[in-house]
Amino acid sequence: MEVLIYILLLIAAMWVFQLYFAAKQSMRFSKSLREIRALGRTAVGLGGFRYRGGRAFVALAERDGVVVGAKLLVGWTVFASPVDFPELVGRRLVDLAAGQGMDTLRKKEQAAAKMAAEVLLKEEKLNESDTGHTE
């Protein structure tokens, strides 16, 4: 019985550490997003598989349909950190949403960038329809 209590305490301690590191990771990514939010409208895309090869998170900032800032969350589990992703800066959102010009990126990065671009384009269309403006 005593061994079971120690095992449960160990599991509880590991869970607390997991929560702590996940919160720290979230704060790092949020800080990184604040940096590119100053550049323009932002969106975050998700790509990859949850258990097979991990996930990719790509944050894009755009102005006038062109990516002006990009971040990629890289690393392993809760120790992943956001880094600049210059491969996407200067690209048009419509090209990213169509999956064009991303051959050098990993599939999960392509999917995440595509998702973020699609979100920004949809938001732009919604804003245009709300204000009645079209270009």
N, C-alpha and C positions, 0 to 999 in steps of 0.2 A: 504494500500500500504506500509506503514511504517513497519508493522509487517512482510510482505513478504521480505523486505530488510534484516531485522534482522534474519529471518529464513535462507535466502541464505548466509548471512555472517557466521552464525553458522555452516552451512553445509560446507562452504569453510574452516573454521577453523578446523573442525573435519577431513576433508580430508588432510589438511596439517599435522596434528598430526599423522594421519595414515601413510602418506608417511615418516615422520620422524622416527617413530617407526619401520617401515618395513626396512628402510635403516640401522638403528642400529642393527636390528636382522641379517640382511645380513652381516654386518661387524663382528658381533660376530661369526657367522658360518664360515666365511672366515678365521678368525683368528684361529679358532679351526681346520680347514682343513690344515692350514699351519703347525700346530703342528704334525699332522699325516703324512703329505706329506714327511716330513723328514725321515720317517720310510720306505717308499717304494712307489710303484705306488698306486694311489688312484682313487676311483670312488664313486659317490653318487647315491644311489637308492631311489626310491619313492614308497610308498605303501599306501594302504587305499583309502578311498573315500573322495572327496573334501568336501562334505557337511554332510555326515553321519559318525560321529565319528572321523573326522579329518584325517590328513595325517601323515605319518611317513617318516622321512628322515634319512637314515643311510649312513654314510661315512665309507668306508673300505680302509685300507692301507694293501698292501700285498707284500710279498717278497717270491720268490720261491714257489708260489702257496698256501701260508699259510697266514692267516690274522695276521698282527702284530700290528694293531691299529684299533680301531673302535669308532665312535662317533654317538650319537643319538640325534636328535633335539626333545626336550620334552618341553611341556608347552602349553599354550593356545594362539592362534592367534599370534600377533606380539610380544608377551612377551615370546615366546618359546626360550629356550637356549640350546646350545649343551652340552652334558654330555658324559663322557666316557661310553663305552658299552662293558665291559670286557667279557660278555657272548659269544662274537664272536671271541675274540682273541685266537689264537692257532688252529682255525678250518681251514680245507682245503677249498679252493674256490670251488672245484668240488662238495663237500658235500653241501655247502650253495646253489650253483646253482641248485642242485637237490632237495633242500628243506629238507635235512636230518639233524636230530639232533637239530631242532629248535622248538620242541614241547612246550617248556616253554615260548616262545615269543608270543606276540600278533600277530594276523594275519597280520596286517598292517606292523609290524616290520619284520615279516618273508618275506613278499612280497618285502619290501625295501631292505633287506639284499640279497635276491635272485637276485634282479635286479642289485645291485652293483657288486655282484660276477659274474654274467653273462657278464656285461660290461667288467670287468677285464679279463675274460677268452677270450672273443671275441677279445679284444685288443691284448692279448698275441698271439692268433692265427694269427692275421693280421701281427704282427711284425715278427713272424716266417716265414710267407709266403713271406714277403718283403725281408727278409735277406736270405731266402732259408734254414734256419736251422730247423731241426725237432729233437725231442727227442724221 
